[in-house]
Amino acid sequence: MADHQYKHGEMDVTDQEKTFAGFMKWVVRIGIVCILIVLFLAIYAR
């Protein structure tokens, strides 16, 4: 077993926060592109 005790909130999570922010940025961008494609097809595809 480990000799130290875990304490909530002690771990450095800055890299995880940066990764999640980047992931969310890409999800939003891809979502916007998908919506634009659907709108384009709804308007011009007959």
Short mmCIF file of the C-alpha atoms (twelve columns), coordinates in Angstrom:
data_MODEL
# 
_entry.id   MODEL 
# 
loop_
_atom_site.group_PDB 
_atom_site.id 
_atom_site.type_symbol 
_atom_site.label_atom_id 
_atom_site.label_alt_id 
_atom_site.label_comp_id 
_atom_site.label_asym_id 
_atom_site.label_seq_id 
_atom_site.Cartn_x 
_atom_site.Cartn_y 
_atom_site.Cartn_z 
_atom_site.pdbx_PDB_model_num 
ATOM 1  C CA . MET A 1  0.000   0.000  0.000   1 
ATOM 2  C CA . ALA A 2  0.986   3.591  -0.411  1 
ATOM 3  C CA . ASP A 3  2.524   5.408  2.510   1 
ATOM 4  C CA . HIS A 4  0.662   8.648  1.879   1 
ATOM 5  C CA . GLN A 5  -3.022  9.511  2.155   1 
ATOM 6  C CA . TYR A 6  -5.014  10.930 -0.743  1 
ATOM 7  C CA . LYS A 7  -6.360  14.444 -0.166  1 
ATOM 8  C CA . HIS A 8  -9.147  15.741 -2.375  1 
ATOM 9  C CA . GLY A 9  -8.179  18.757 -4.503  1 
ATOM 10 C CA . GLU A 10 -4.399  18.302 -4.247  1 
ATOM 11 C CA . MET A 11 -3.722  16.949 -7.737  1 
ATOM 12 C CA . ASP A 12 -2.583  19.314 -10.516 1 
ATOM 13 C CA . VAL A 13 -5.242  19.164 -13.239 1 
ATOM 14 C CA . THR A 14 -4.166  22.040 -15.497 1 
ATOM 15 C CA . ASP A 15 -3.230  19.698 -18.367 1 
ATOM 16 C CA . GLN A 16 -6.570  17.919 -18.077 1 
ATOM 17 C CA . GLU A 17 -8.414  21.247 -18.142 1 
ATOM 18 C CA . LYS A 18 -6.498  22.346 -21.266 1 
ATOM 19 C CA . THR A 19 -7.250  19.045 -22.983 1 
ATOM 20 C CA . PHE A 20 -10.946 19.272 -22.142 1 
ATOM 21 C CA . ALA A 21 -11.132 22.896 -23.334 1 
ATOM 22 C CA . GLY A 22 -9.523  21.899 -26.632 1 
ATOM 23 C CA . PHE A 23 -11.902 18.965 -26.991 1 
ATOM 24 C CA . MET A 24 -14.936 21.170 -26.373 1 
ATOM 25 C CA . LYS A 25 -13.672 23.736 -28.890 1 
ATOM 26 C CA . TRP A 26 -13.468 21.040 -31.585 1 
ATOM 27 C CA . VAL A 27 -16.886 19.615 -30.679 1 
ATOM 28 C CA . VAL A 28 -18.472 23.061 -31.088 1 
ATOM 29 C CA . ARG A 29 -16.694 23.669 -34.408 1 
ATOM 30 C CA . ILE A 30 -17.706 20.283 -35.814 1 
ATOM 31 C CA . GLY A 31 -21.283 20.827 -34.640 1 
ATOM 32 C CA . ILE A 32 -21.458 24.196 -36.398 1 
ATOM 33 C CA . VAL A 33 -20.051 22.695 -39.609 1 
ATOM 34 C CA . CYS A 34 -22.629 19.886 -39.481 1 
ATOM 35 C CA . ILE A 35 -25.475 22.358 -39.012 1 
ATOM 36 C CA . LEU A 36 -24.216 24.468 -41.918 1 
ATOM 37 C CA . ILE A 37 -23.997 21.398 -44.160 1 
ATOM 38 C CA . VAL A 38 -27.548 20.376 -43.264 1 
ATOM 39 C CA . LEU A 39 -28.816 23.910 -43.939 1 
ATOM 40 C CA . PHE A 40 -26.971 24.016 -47.264 1 
ATOM 41 C CA . LEU A 41 -28.503 20.687 -48.316 1 
ATOM 42 C CA . ALA A 42 -31.975 21.760 -47.170 1 
ATOM 43 C CA . ILE A 43 -31.806 24.953 -49.223 1 
ATOM 44 C CA . TYR A 44 -30.042 23.827 -52.413 1 
ATOM 45 C CA . ALA A 45 -30.707 20.083 -52.787 1 
ATOM 46 C CA . ARG A 46 -33.985 19.535 -54.607 1 
# 
